[in-house]
Every structure is written in structure tokens, then in C-alpha cells.
């Protein structure tokens, strides 16, 4: 029985992965694909290791954050449009469920989370490999105890720098997704609120027309019950 459950689990995992692979890439991710960072498999640093580390660290940090900013900016445009003032137009009201899904599908966490987490883990992995490479280069240049102490202090500083960047990266990613989630919810609420206002305006017009009809009817209807 355990083997049967194991086989079923493997088949389900394979099916889900196949379906996911067939899903079209989000339009948001497509627009930022050219900015997706790539990292060398082999890290080569010049003899001035620490200077090269700082230059490479700043380069990849800038590249990574520009990619993340691009994705979330495009996701914002995907929800709000190029001109947020257009959301006040009457046609934004009373959208069907299908239309709302179509508007929000490219910015959905289900679409963006996995690719962005992969980009984050690739970035964190490269920074850690960079520190390891610097450590190896520094140890090879150590000749005295004083050199060893200086090299150890520098490596510790670089480790703290990288650990802080990795921690800040995941915090920023979480904050961005929370903001995106609230923006998506606000958009749906806005559409329904616009729909309510539209219906109230229709109701007001109908009541105005009814008032015009009622005003021509006499206040008191004279009939046989009022006269002998």
C-alpha cells in the first residue's frame, strides 16, 4: 500500500510539473527577461581580491535589484494601467469575473513567486560563492600571522556584508509581494465600488423619472366615497 501511495505521489508531481511547464510565461516577466541576471559558474578574481570583490558585489547587486524593480513596476502597470486616472472611467465598473481574472493574471503571486524566488536564490548563491572564492584567494596570499589576522577580519566583514544583503533581499521580496497583494485587492474593491456607484446613479435617474410621473397625479382623488 505504501508503494502504491508513493507511485501516485510521483505521478501527481510529474503531472503538476508538466502542467506548470506548459503554462505560458507571464507578460510581466517577459518584459523584464532581458534584465534577468546571470552568473558565471567559475569565479575569477584578480590578485587585489577585496577590491575586485567590492566591484563585483556592487555590480551584481545593482543588476539584481534593477531586475526586481522592473518586475514589480511592470506588475503595477499591469494592474493600474499606464494612466491610473483611467480607473475612474465608467468602463472600469461592473467588470465580469473573467475580465478581472484576465486583468490580474500576469501579476498573480502564483505566476511571479516561483521565478522571483529562483532569481533570489541564484543571487544569494552567487554572493556566497563569491565570499568563498575571496577566502580561498586570501588564504593563499597569507605568509605571516599578522597577514592571517588581517585577512580573517576582512573575510568576516565581507561575510557580514553578504549575509545582510541576503537577509534584506528576502525581506524586500516579501514586502513587495505584500504590497502587490494589497494593490490587487484594492483594484477589485475599486471595480465593485465603481459598479455600486454606477447602479446608484441608475437608481437616482429612475427615481427622478418616477417623481415626474407622480407629480402630475392629484394629491386627493375625488371618487364616490367622498361625495353623496
Helices and strands as residue ranges (DSSP letters): H 2-22, H 27-31, G 33-35, H 49-80, G 84-88, G 90-92, H 97-104, G 105-107, H 109-140, H 145-215, G 224-226
